Amino acid sequence: MRAQVGDKLVIRGHKVGEHERVGRIVEVRGSDGGAPWLVEWDDAEGQHLFWPGSDAEVVHPRPAQEGGPL
């Protein structure tokens, strides 16, 4: 799994009713976009070093199109 600064990181809940966790990657410390990543989570203060598991998904931001919605 590869990521770059600015990507969103989503961790899916493991049980029914468990919320997903969302954060933003602020630093990539592995080679070629690999883990570990420094992440700012929406539900926690500070930055946290993170190695992804099978429940993690990296979402790359879509480039803004000229004249279109962001």
Steps between C-alpha positions, in 0.01 A plus 500: 500500500640838398407850614612859468465808715142630486337162440207403719528183706182309584484211746178300474316384812549136596153445647148603407437849633868581548589828330775540247806702589626772266830684495733692272853391416741781591831318449616184324795336674528178298672471166304561181179601683497201732427492871545616761304821456447789737123554524277770648177323598168687496410355840832553683742781572856500376676285244537124521734255328296238316560171316190395299320169535255329268220727625676817377425684177699790356284750312688728260346847458350573162668781308284811471364558151507850362154652504346198674409426860774389737 
